[in-house]
Amino acid sequence: MKFVAYTATPELERFPERERFGAWCSAHKHLMRTDPDYQRHVHGIRWSIVGTTIAFGVLSFALGRFAWPPLVVQVSVYFVLTILYVISILHTSFGLQQFQNEHVGKALREHVA
């Protein structure tokens, strides 16, 4: 998993530092309005994060509703579920950010050129 932020967007260094976030947001909004593939991919990843969150919540709730397994096992399962949930969300989120950075960078390059 590679940790990325919007600041890693190619072509963003052409803008003054105080304008970079605005330029990134503007390019992202433009892509969301005009590029159906970009929009579909971003929405798909966002919905997968929502689905993962719902699944985690349902599993956590269901596990807490039963008297079996013993409390020690339940706590262990909660711990493992939480770790897996956090890893899954971080991996998906950073993957989405990297995808967005690549496409926003291309849009900025086309706009500036």
C-alpha positions as CSV (number, residue, x, y, z in Angstrom):
1,M,0.0,0.0,0.0
2,K,1.4,3.3,-1.1
3,F,0.4,6.3,1.0
4,V,-0.6,9.2,-1.3
5,A,-2.3,12.5,-0.9
6,Y,-3.5,15.1,-3.4
7,T,-0.1,16.8,-3.1
8,A,1.4,13.9,-5.1
9,T,-0.6,14.8,-8.2
10,P,1.6,15.3,-11.2
11,E,1.5,18.8,-12.8
12,L,0.3,20.3,-9.5
13,E,3.7,21.8,-8.8
14,R,3.1,24.3,-11.6
15,F,0.7,26.1,-9.4
16,P,1.6,28.4,-6.5
17,E,1.3,26.4,-3.2
18,R,-1.7,28.3,-1.9
19,E,-3.6,27.6,-5.2
20,R,-2.9,23.9,-5.4
21,F,-5.8,22.5,-3.5
22,G,-8.2,24.7,-5.4
23,A,-6.7,23.6,-8.7
24,W,-7.0,20.0,-7.7
25,C,-10.6,20.4,-6.6
26,S,-11.5,22.3,-9.8
27,A,-10.0,19.6,-12.0
28,H,-11.7,16.8,-10.0
29,K,-15.1,18.6,-10.3
30,H,-14.6,19.1,-14.0
31,L,-13.7,15.4,-14.4
32,M,-16.8,14.3,-12.4
33,R,-19.0,16.4,-14.7
34,T,-17.5,15.5,-18.0
35,D,-15.8,12.1,-17.8
36,P,-18.3,9.2,-17.3
37,D,-15.6,6.6,-16.8
38,Y,-13.9,8.7,-14.1
39,Q,-17.2,9.4,-12.4
40,R,-18.2,5.7,-12.5
41,H,-14.9,4.6,-11.0
42,V,-15.0,7.2,-8.2
43,H,-18.6,6.4,-7.3
44,G,-17.9,2.6,-7.5
45,I,-15.0,2.9,-5.0
46,R,-17.0,5.1,-2.7
47,W,-19.9,2.6,-2.7
48,S,-17.5,-0.2,-2.0
49,I,-16.3,1.7,1.1
50,V,-19.9,2.2,2.2
51,G,-20.6,-1.5,1.6
52,T,-17.5,-2.5,3.6
53,T,-18.6,-0.2,6.4
54,I,-22.2,-1.7,6.4
55,A,-20.8,-5.3,6.4
56,F,-18.5,-4.5,9.3
57,G,-21.4,-2.9,11.3
58,V,-23.7,-5.9,10.6
59,L,-21.0,-8.4,11.6
60,S,-20.2,-6.5,14.8
61,F,-23.8,-6.1,15.7
62,A,-24.6,-9.8,15.0
63,L,-21.6,-11.0,17.0
64,G,-22.7,-8.9,20.0
65,R,-26.3,-10.3,19.9
66,F,-25.4,-13.9,20.6
67,A,-24.2,-15.4,24.0
68,W,-22.0,-17.8,22.1
69,P,-19.0,-17.8,21.5
70,P,-17.5,-16.9,24.9
71,L,-16.5,-13.2,25.5
72,V,-12.8,-13.9,25.0
73,V,-13.5,-15.2,21.5
74,Q,-15.8,-12.3,20.8
75,V,-13.2,-9.7,21.8
76,S,-10.6,-11.5,19.6
77,V,-13.0,-11.6,16.7
78,Y,-13.9,-7.9,17.2
79,F,-10.2,-7.0,17.2
80,V,-9.5,-9.0,14.0
81,L,-12.5,-7.6,12.3
82,T,-11.5,-4.0,13.2
83,I,-7.9,-4.5,11.9
84,L,-9.2,-6.0,8.7
85,Y,-11.7,-3.2,8.3
86,V,-9.1,-0.5,8.8
87,I,-6.7,-2.1,6.4
88,S,-9.4,-2.6,3.8
89,I,-10.6,1.0,4.1
90,L,-7.1,2.5,4.0
91,H,-6.1,0.3,1.0
92,T,-9.2,1.3,-0.9
93,S,-9.0,5.0,0.0
94,F,-5.3,5.3,-1.0
95,G,-6.0,3.4,-4.2
96,L,-8.8,5.8,-5.1
97,Q,-6.6,8.8,-4.3
98,Q,-3.8,7.5,-6.5
99,F,-6.4,6.9,-9.4
100,Q,-7.7,10.5,-8.9
101,N,-4.2,12.0,-8.8
102,E,-3.3,10.3,-12.1
103,H,-6.5,11.5,-13.8
104,V,-6.4,15.0,-12.3
105,G,-2.8,15.3,-13.3
106,K,-3.7,14.5,-16.9
107,A,-6.5,17.0,-16.8
108,L,-4.2,19.7,-15.4
109,R,-1.6,18.9,-18.1
110,E,-4.2,19.2,-20.9
111,H,-5.6,22.4,-19.4
112,V,-2.2,24.1,-18.9
113,A,-0.8,22.9,-22.3
